[in-house]
Amino acid sequence: MASDLRGYTEQEVLNKVLNTSSDSIKVDIVSGAEYAEDAAHTTADVGQFVLGVRNDTLAALGGTDGDYVPFQMNADGALYVEISAGGANDSIYVDDADWSDGSSKHTLVGGLYQSSPQSITDGDTGPLQVNANGNLIVDLSATDNAVLDAIAASLALLDNSIASGNELQVDVVASLPAGSAAIGKLAANSGVDIGDVDVTSIVPGTGATNLGKAEDAAHSSGDTGVMSLAVRNDDVAALGGADGDYAPLQVNAAGSLYTTDATGEAGSILVTGTSAVTTGISGTKFIAIQFIEDSVFASSGGLVAASEQLYPDDTGVGSDISSNGAAIDSVTFPQGMTIFGRWNGFTLASGKVIGYIGYV
């Protein structure tokens, strides 16, 4: 050394020794720059700072194998590292490293970007592969695709079922519970509209509180039923459109029901002789006899009543009505008179009559 080192401190002497040639390491040693292990950091501490180079696209910065190169880091300041294949008990495995059995711990670090999935040898470990968006690449088999296709078809059917103009069909395979909304059965629920209901058949009961009543059953006070209404029509006229149509009952201004006294509606006959006369129309009786001249009935079979003691008869005296009645044998009925009743037939001894028949 050519320089005189007297008068320099120990640190200054070491500095001059390390910087005596152009290719030596230049080190500035400042008193107090040594720090104990695990000592706390303090602002403005002085020491040797290890620098790294930010390199957004990682590439070699050294010229050839064996050259000195700086540490490299990404835009976030994270140090680039390379994980190499280790021994059987290493905890980190890399692409194409054999899988180890036993108590080895295996930790996957990150995912490897691949523009398209890369294959590895059967039984080897490999990294998870991600696409350019960072999404994990998953291989779905043909079976998986069939399942996904079935799901897609089901979703399409569901979408069609609720689209405009379509209705969702629901098959109820179990009874719905009857809660407060009366779901599952029709029940009394004030204020709940069940919508339009078409009743195709109904069998009414016949009890006192039922609308239906049994034929020939006795009336009891308080029985319920349906009131039959009539139409007031001061000038009675047909209200039905044509013969055979349904029409309401009609009443006059006083509320009295209109009826028709259709004497002889089934037919009539003029009798001038003394032969027996009977009706030949089934279900009919003579209901009225009008005398057009003074007339007398024959004493035997002259006037045959349907009920001998209820209507005038050639032998019956009307005892069903009164004990003071008499038979019409030999009685002269004057011209213009009409008698009413129910007769099976008659025979004149003299005179002329018109006999009217009706359905009874």
TIBA-817796 format. One record per residue (C-alpha): y, z, x. Coordinates in nm, 4 decimals. Layout:
+----------+----------+----------+
|       py |       pz |       px |
+----------+----------+----------+
|        Y |        Z |        X |
...
+----------+----------+----------+
//
This chain:
+----------+----------+----------+
|       py |       pz |       px |
+----------+----------+----------+
|   0.0000 |   0.0000 |   0.0000 |
|   0.3399 |  -0.0985 |   0.1407 |
|   0.5464 |   0.1220 |  -0.0837 |
|   0.6357 |   0.4756 |   0.0080 |
|   0.4949 |   0.6956 |  -0.2708 |
|   0.6638 |   1.0142 |  -0.1625 |
|   0.8976 |   1.1589 |  -0.4170 |
|   0.7021 |   1.0127 |  -0.7142 |
|   0.5199 |   1.2190 |  -0.9696 |
|   0.1451 |   1.1913 |  -1.0035 |
|   0.1777 |   0.9693 |  -1.3110 |
|   0.4293 |   0.7406 |  -1.1333 |
|   0.2016 |   0.7067 |  -0.8328 |
|  -0.0930 |   0.6072 |  -1.0622 |
|   0.1271 |   0.3547 |  -1.2402 |
|   0.2232 |   0.1870 |  -0.9110 |
|  -0.1372 |   0.1783 |  -0.7971 |
|  -0.2506 |   0.0071 |  -1.1205 |
|   0.0301 |  -0.2506 |  -1.0996 |
|   0.0073 |  -0.3641 |  -0.7348 |
|  -0.1185 |  -0.7177 |  -0.8242 |
|  -0.0454 |  -0.9818 |  -1.0957 |
|  -0.3866 |  -0.9529 |  -1.2643 |
|  -0.4035 |  -0.5754 |  -1.2840 |
|  -0.3753 |  -0.3747 |  -1.6093 |
|  -0.0298 |  -0.2518 |  -1.6860 |
|  -0.0388 |   0.0981 |  -1.8281 |
|   0.2586 |   0.3118 |  -1.9159 |
|   0.1451 |   0.6698 |  -1.9052 |
|   0.3690 |   0.9126 |  -2.0815 |
|   0.3285 |   1.2815 |  -2.0449 |
|   0.1513 |   1.4342 |  -2.3451 |
|  -0.0207 |   1.1075 |  -2.4527 |
|  -0.3680 |   1.2649 |  -2.4376 |
|  -0.4935 |   1.4015 |  -2.7751 |
|  -0.7808 |   1.6306 |  -2.8506 |
|  -1.0650 |   1.5194 |  -3.0768 |
|  -0.9937 |   1.5780 |  -3.4496 |
|  -0.6283 |   1.6654 |  -3.3819 |
|  -0.3908 |   1.6029 |  -3.6735 |
|  -0.1610 |   1.3002 |  -3.6640 |
|   0.2147 |   1.3603 |  -3.6378 |
|   0.4942 |   1.1124 |  -3.6870 |
|   0.6227 |   0.9649 |  -3.3548 |
|   0.3060 |   1.0634 |  -3.1645 |
|   0.2690 |   0.8514 |  -2.8472 |
|  -0.0578 |   0.6943 |  -2.7413 |
|  -0.2479 |   0.3705 |  -2.6772 |
|  -0.2348 |   0.1446 |  -2.9892 |
|  -0.5277 |  -0.0954 |  -3.0431 |
|  -0.3880 |  -0.4210 |  -3.1848 |
|  -0.5654 |  -0.6791 |  -3.3995 |
|  -0.4761 |  -1.0347 |  -3.5076 |
|  -0.4419 |  -1.1288 |  -3.8765 |
|  -0.6459 |  -1.4415 |  -3.9273 |
|  -0.6725 |  -1.5498 |  -4.2942 |
|  -0.9346 |  -1.8092 |  -4.2055 |
|  -1.1700 |  -1.6364 |  -3.9640 |
|  -1.2298 |  -1.8481 |  -3.6532 |
|  -1.3006 |  -1.7907 |  -3.2831 |
|  -0.9883 |  -1.7008 |  -3.0815 |
|  -1.1668 |  -1.6859 |  -2.7448 |
|  -1.2257 |  -2.0009 |  -2.5421 |
|  -1.5945 |  -1.9590 |  -2.4554 |
|  -1.8781 |  -1.7122 |  -2.4797 |
|  -1.7896 |  -1.3962 |  -2.2788 |
|  -1.4093 |  -1.4271 |  -2.2987 |
|  -1.1880 |  -1.1391 |  -2.4026 |
|  -1.0637 |  -1.1759 |  -2.7636 |
|  -0.8556 |  -0.9572 |  -2.9977 |
|  -0.9896 |  -0.7873 |  -3.3099 |
|  -0.9293 |  -1.0011 |  -3.6243 |
|  -0.8407 |  -0.8817 |  -3.9759 |
|  -0.7773 |  -1.0369 |  -4.3150 |
|  -0.4509 |  -1.0437 |  -4.5152 |
|  -0.5213 |  -0.6907 |  -4.6407 |
|  -0.5578 |  -0.5515 |  -4.2872 |
|  -0.9352 |  -0.5044 |  -4.3208 |
|  -1.1255 |  -0.5616 |  -3.9943 |
|  -1.3676 |  -0.8535 |  -3.9880 |
|  -1.7186 |  -0.7378 |  -3.8900 |
|  -2.0542 |  -0.9117 |  -3.8565 |
|  -2.3643 |  -0.7359 |  -3.9795 |
|  -2.6694 |  -0.8425 |  -3.7819 |
|  -3.0368 |  -0.7918 |  -3.8578 |
|  -3.1453 |  -0.4431 |  -3.7556 |
|  -3.4657 |  -0.2514 |  -3.7039 |
|  -3.7191 |  -0.1353 |  -3.9566 |
|  -3.5208 |   0.1750 |  -4.0469 |
|  -3.1724 |   0.0261 |  -4.0534 |
|  -2.9948 |   0.0764 |  -4.3829 |
|  -2.8343 |  -0.2691 |  -4.4020 |
|  -3.0220 |  -0.5974 |  -4.4301 |
|  -2.8849 |  -0.9470 |  -4.3979 |
|  -2.9792 |  -1.2853 |  -4.5368 |
|  -3.3415 |  -1.3815 |  -4.4659 |
|  -3.4347 |  -1.0413 |  -4.3154 |
|  -3.7880 |  -0.9230 |  -4.3936 |
|  -3.8147 |  -0.6458 |  -4.6496 |
|  -3.9512 |  -0.3185 |  -4.5120 |
|  -4.1729 |  -0.0753 |  -4.7023 |
|  -4.1826 |   0.3008 |  -4.6637 |
|  -3.8860 |   0.5327 |  -4.6596 |
|  -3.6341 |   0.2700 |  -4.5450 |
|  -3.3014 |   0.2732 |  -4.7277 |
|  -3.1628 |  -0.0661 |  -4.8256 |
|  -2.7956 |  -0.1145 |  -4.9043 |
|  -2.6488 |  -0.4482 |  -5.0158 |
|  -2.2953 |  -0.5033 |  -4.8843 |
|  -2.0857 |  -0.7479 |  -5.0880 |
|  -2.1920 |  -1.0865 |  -5.2175 |
|  -2.2158 |  -1.4193 |  -5.0394 |
|  -2.0117 |  -1.7099 |  -5.1751 |
|  -2.2175 |  -2.0258 |  -5.2240 |
|  -2.0974 |  -2.3507 |  -5.3794 |
|  -2.4559 |  -2.3877 |  -5.5011 |
|  -2.7462 |  -2.1356 |  -5.4967 |
|  -2.9373 |  -2.1222 |  -5.1660 |
|  -3.3093 |  -2.0473 |  -5.1471 |
|  -3.4827 |  -1.7902 |  -4.9242 |
|  -3.8440 |  -1.7380 |  -4.8226 |
|  -4.0682 |  -1.5583 |  -5.0733 |
|  -4.0802 |  -1.1857 |  -4.9912 |
|  -3.7596 |  -1.1851 |  -4.7840 |
|  -3.4444 |  -1.0037 |  -4.8758 |
|  -3.1217 |  -1.1918 |  -4.9269 |
|  -2.7652 |  -1.1319 |  -5.0344 |
|  -2.6379 |  -1.1654 |  -5.3870 |
|  -2.4689 |  -1.5037 |  -5.4226 |
|  -2.1406 |  -1.5613 |  -5.6042 |
|  -1.9549 |  -1.8765 |  -5.7034 |
|  -1.5949 |  -1.9713 |  -5.6208 |
|  -1.4690 |  -1.7467 |  -5.9052 |
|  -1.6557 |  -1.4441 |  -5.7706 |
|  -1.9078 |  -1.4531 |  -6.0572 |
|  -2.2671 |  -1.3598 |  -5.9748 |
|  -2.5027 |  -1.6603 |  -5.9753 |
|  -2.7981 |  -1.5931 |  -6.2088 |
|  -3.0990 |  -1.8231 |  -6.2490 |
|  -3.2210 |  -1.8465 |  -6.6101 |
|  -3.5737 |  -1.9743 |  -6.6614 |
|  -3.6786 |  -2.2236 |  -6.9302 |
|  -3.7998 |  -1.9308 |  -7.1412 |
|  -3.4618 |  -1.7641 |  -7.1095 |
|  -3.2905 |  -2.0876 |  -7.2132 |
|  -3.5156 |  -2.1142 |  -7.5198 |
|  -3.4191 |  -1.7607 |  -7.6208 |
|  -3.0506 |  -1.8370 |  -7.5723 |
|  -3.0890 |  -2.1589 |  -7.7740 |
|  -3.2499 |  -1.9623 |  -8.0583 |
|  -2.9650 |  -1.7101 |  -8.0492 |
|  -2.7099 |  -1.9922 |  -8.0547 |
|  -2.8836 |  -2.1546 |  -8.3544 |
|  -2.8857 |  -1.8229 |  -8.5415 |
|  -2.5161 |  -1.7721 |  -8.4724 |
|  -2.4465 |  -2.1248 |  -8.5998 |
|  -2.6293 |  -2.0497 |  -8.9256 |
|  -2.4335 |  -1.7261 |  -8.9654 |
|  -2.1088 |  -1.9140 |  -8.9015 |
|  -2.1997 |  -2.1739 |  -9.1669 |
|  -2.2956 |  -1.9060 |  -9.4183 |
|  -1.9507 |  -1.7482 |  -9.4117 |
|  -1.7487 |  -2.0693 |  -9.3826 |
|  -1.5205 |  -2.1860 |  -9.6615 |
|  -1.7220 |  -2.3067 |  -9.9599 |
|  -2.0414 |  -2.1319 |  -9.8510 |
|  -2.1800 |  -1.7972 |  -9.9538 |
|  -2.3853 |  -1.5468 |  -9.7610 |
|  -2.7282 |  -1.4957 |  -9.9171 |
|  -2.8630 |  -1.1441 |  -9.8914 |
|  -3.2211 |  -1.0455 |  -9.9784 |
|  -3.2377 |  -0.6809 | -10.0758 |
|  -3.5857 |  -0.5565 |  -9.9868 |
|  -3.5292 |  -0.1910 | -10.0704 |
|  -3.3610 |  -0.0102 | -10.3547 |
|  -2.9945 |   0.0588 | -10.2995 |
|  -2.8967 |   0.4236 | -10.3375 |
|  -2.7127 |   0.5138 | -10.6546 |
|  -2.4014 |   0.6802 | -10.5157 |
|  -2.0670 |   0.7414 | -10.6797 |
|  -2.0167 |   0.3638 | -10.7041 |
|  -2.3379 |   0.3315 | -10.9087 |
|  -2.4872 |   0.0867 | -10.6570 |
|  -2.8443 |  -0.0055 | -10.7347 |
|  -2.8289 |   0.0606 | -11.1082 |
|  -2.5910 |   0.0308 | -11.3984 |
|  -2.4492 |   0.3687 | -11.4764 |
|  -2.1516 |   0.5166 | -11.6538 |
|  -1.8590 |   0.4826 | -11.4156 |
|  -1.5147 |   0.4804 | -11.5711 |
|  -1.2810 |   0.2189 | -11.4303 |
|  -1.5544 |   0.0148 | -11.2563 |
|  -1.5812 |  -0.3489 | -11.3666 |
|  -1.9320 |  -0.4888 | -11.3162 |
|  -1.8160 |  -0.8431 | -11.3974 |
|  -1.9577 |  -1.0927 | -11.6446 |
|  -2.3015 |  -1.0007 | -11.7821 |
|  -2.5274 |  -1.2417 | -11.9700 |
|  -2.7711 |  -1.0567 | -12.1987 |
|  -3.0683 |  -1.2827 | -12.2679 |
|  -3.2658 |  -1.0389 | -12.4815 |
|  -3.2232 |  -0.6991 | -12.6413 |
|  -3.4452 |  -0.4852 | -12.8613 |
|  -3.2275 |  -0.2343 | -13.0487 |
|  -3.3583 |   0.1062 | -13.1366 |
|  -3.3877 |   0.2175 | -13.4978 |
|  -3.2793 |   0.5807 | -13.4693 |
|  -2.9791 |   0.7433 | -13.6388 |
|  -2.7513 |   0.6679 | -13.3404 |
|  -2.8852 |   0.3146 | -13.2828 |
|  -2.7233 |   0.0033 | -13.4256 |
|  -3.0610 |  -0.1210 | -13.5426 |
|  -3.2249 |   0.0207 | -13.8557 |
|  -3.5824 |  -0.0204 | -13.9718 |
|  -3.6500 |  -0.2149 | -14.2919 |
|  -3.6781 |   0.0055 | -14.5987 |
|  -3.5807 |   0.3209 | -14.4038 |
|  -3.3898 |   0.5872 | -14.5968 |
|  -3.0170 |   0.6242 | -14.5377 |
|  -2.8903 |   0.9476 | -14.3822 |
|  -2.5339 |   1.0685 | -14.3622 |
|  -2.3809 |   0.9965 | -14.0195 |
|  -2.6053 |   0.6998 | -13.9356 |
|  -2.4376 |   0.4458 | -13.7079 |
|  -2.4389 |   0.0711 | -13.7560 |
|  -2.2333 |  -0.2462 | -13.7460 |
|  -1.9802 |  -0.3080 | -14.0224 |
|  -2.0138 |  -0.6411 | -14.2006 |
|  -1.6697 |  -0.7981 | -14.2357 |
|  -1.5539 |  -1.0451 | -14.4999 |
|  -1.2592 |  -1.2848 | -14.5228 |
|  -0.9985 |  -1.2470 | -14.7976 |
|  -0.9589 |  -1.5834 | -14.9647 |
|  -0.7390 |  -1.5802 | -15.2762 |
|  -0.8464 |  -1.9339 | -15.3638 |
|  -1.2143 |  -1.9308 | -15.2849 |
|  -1.3260 |  -2.2391 | -15.0946 |
|  -1.5901 |  -2.3296 | -14.8397 |
|  -1.5195 |  -2.1885 | -14.4905 |
|  -1.8257 |  -2.3467 | -14.3292 |
|  -1.7891 |  -2.6996 | -14.1929 |
|  -2.0985 |  -2.8445 | -14.3560 |
|  -2.4109 |  -2.7538 | -14.5498 |
|  -2.6272 |  -2.5278 | -14.3326 |
|  -2.3396 |  -2.3878 | -14.1231 |
|  -2.2800 |  -2.0153 | -14.0781 |
|  -1.9924 |  -1.8863 | -14.2920 |
|  -1.8393 |  -1.5404 | -14.3561 |
|  -1.8510 |  -1.3501 | -14.6816 |
|  -1.5330 |  -1.3916 | -14.8892 |
|  -1.3429 |  -1.1421 | -15.1081 |
|  -1.0555 |  -1.1791 | -15.3545 |
|  -0.7132 |  -1.0121 | -15.3315 |
|  -0.8594 |  -0.6921 | -15.4780 |
|  -1.1355 |  -0.6810 | -15.2149 |
|  -1.4133 |  -0.7764 | -15.4556 |
|  -1.6871 |  -0.9923 | -15.3119 |
|  -1.7100 |  -1.3430 | -15.4492 |
|  -2.0528 |  -1.4174 | -15.6047 |
|  -2.1848 |  -1.7137 | -15.7998 |
|  -2.3522 |  -1.6803 | -16.1402 |
|  -2.5513 |  -1.9970 | -16.1000 |
|  -2.7405 |  -1.9902 | -16.4293 |
|  -2.9982 |  -2.2653 | -16.4192 |
|  -2.9344 |  -2.3521 | -16.0533 |
|  -3.3061 |  -2.4401 | -16.0251 |
|  -3.3067 |  -2.6644 | -16.3328 |
|  -3.2799 |  -2.6732 | -16.7174 |
|  -3.4667 |  -2.8311 | -17.0100 |
|  -3.3865 |  -2.9282 | -17.3742 |
|  -3.6625 |  -2.8183 | -17.6152 |
|  -3.6692 |  -2.9549 | -17.9756 |
|  -4.0420 |  -2.9273 | -18.0617 |
|  -4.2893 |  -2.6482 | -18.1246 |
|  -4.5153 |  -2.6950 | -17.8203 |
|  -4.5426 |  -2.4202 | -17.5538 |
|  -4.3011 |  -2.4639 | -17.2577 |
|  -4.3582 |  -2.3173 | -16.9077 |
|  -4.1802 |  -2.3824 | -16.5775 |
|  -4.3694 |  -2.5995 | -16.3327 |
|  -4.1469 |  -2.5149 | -16.0317 |
|  -4.2928 |  -2.2529 | -15.7980 |
|  -4.0986 |  -1.9310 | -15.7654 |
|  -3.8901 |  -1.9823 | -16.0818 |
|  -3.8567 |  -1.8174 | -16.4214 |
|  -3.6608 |  -1.8994 | -16.7334 |
|  -3.3503 |  -1.6882 | -16.6837 |
|  -3.1416 |  -1.7975 | -16.9843 |
|  -3.2015 |  -1.9654 | -17.3239 |
|  -2.9086 |  -2.1219 | -17.5112 |
|  -2.9485 |  -2.1995 | -17.8854 |
|  -2.7888 |  -2.5278 | -17.9936 |
|  -2.8955 |  -2.4690 | -18.3557 |
|  -3.0415 |  -2.1760 | -18.5427 |
|  -3.3860 |  -2.1159 | -18.3929 |
|  -3.6945 |  -1.8979 | -18.4429 |
|  -3.9706 |  -1.8276 | -18.1837 |
|  -4.3379 |  -1.8448 | -18.2788 |
|  -4.5010 |  -1.5148 | -18.3669 |
|  -4.7732 |  -1.5565 | -18.1041 |
|  -4.6684 |  -1.6612 | -17.7549 |
|  -4.3216 |  -1.7293 | -17.8863 |
|  -4.1326 |  -1.5592 | -17.5981 |
|  -4.3395 |  -1.4404 | -17.2964 |
|  -4.1384 |  -1.1975 | -17.0795 |
|  -4.2120 |  -1.1581 | -16.7051 |
|  -4.2063 |  -0.7822 | -16.7778 |
|  -4.3042 |  -0.7263 | -17.1398 |
|  -4.1180 |  -0.3992 | -17.1919 |
|  -3.8103 |  -0.4965 | -16.9888 |
|  -3.6935 |  -0.8242 | -17.1499 |
|  -3.7010 |  -0.9540 | -17.5119 |
|  -4.0617 |  -1.0485 | -17.6006 |
|  -4.2545 |  -1.1578 | -17.9077 |
|  -4.4560 |  -0.8340 | -17.9001 |
|  -4.2824 |  -0.6101 | -17.6459 |
|  -4.0221 |  -0.3685 | -17.7772 |
|  -3.8390 |  -0.2940 | -17.4498 |
|  -3.9769 |   0.0553 | -17.4149 |
|  -3.8827 |   0.0608 | -17.0415 |
|  -3.5224 |   0.0640 | -17.1615 |
|  -3.5378 |   0.2614 | -17.4865 |
|  -3.7795 |   0.3740 | -17.7516 |
|  -3.5569 |   0.2163 | -18.0190 |
|  -3.6284 |  -0.1470 | -17.9254 |
|  -3.8043 |  -0.4113 | -18.1362 |
|  -4.0007 |  -0.7322 | -18.0935 |
|  -3.8288 |  -1.0700 | -18.1625 |
|  -4.1077 |  -1.1911 | -18.3928 |
|  -3.9528 |  -1.3822 | -18.6923 |
|  -3.5934 |  -1.3168 | -18.5680 |
|  -3.3479 |  -1.6080 | -18.6185 |
|  -3.1146 |  -1.6671 | -18.3222 |
|  -2.7904 |  -1.8367 | -18.4371 |
|  -2.6494 |  -2.1569 | -18.2912 |
|  -2.4284 |  -2.1034 | -17.9831 |
|  -2.5943 |  -1.7779 | -17.8756 |
|  -2.7415 |  -1.7365 | -17.5216 |
|  -2.9909 |  -1.4699 | -17.4183 |
|  -3.0619 |  -1.3721 | -17.0496 |
|  -3.3754 |  -1.2304 | -16.8890 |
|  -3.6923 |  -1.3315 | -16.7058 |
|  -3.9529 |  -1.5328 | -16.9002 |
|  -4.2665 |  -1.7127 | -16.7959 |
|  -4.2422 |  -1.9479 | -17.0989 |
|  -4.1714 |  -1.9753 | -17.4763 |
|  -4.2787 |  -2.1556 | -17.7974 |
|  -4.0415 |  -2.2449 | -18.0823 |
|  -4.1348 |  -2.2157 | -18.4479 |
|  -3.8172 |  -2.4047 | -18.5406 |
|  -3.4782 |  -2.5007 | -18.3956 |
|  -3.3498 |  -2.6503 | -18.0670 |
|  -3.2705 |  -2.4713 | -17.7351 |
|  -3.1812 |  -2.5393 | -17.3707 |
|  -3.3878 |  -2.3365 | -17.1256 |
|  -3.2421 |  -2.2619 | -16.7769 |
|  -3.4659 |  -2.1736 | -16.4817 |
|  -3.3759 |  -1.9964 | -16.1578 |
|  -3.5409 |  -1.8662 | -15.8406 |
|  -3.6383 |  -1.5005 | -15.8783 |
+----------+----------+----------+
//
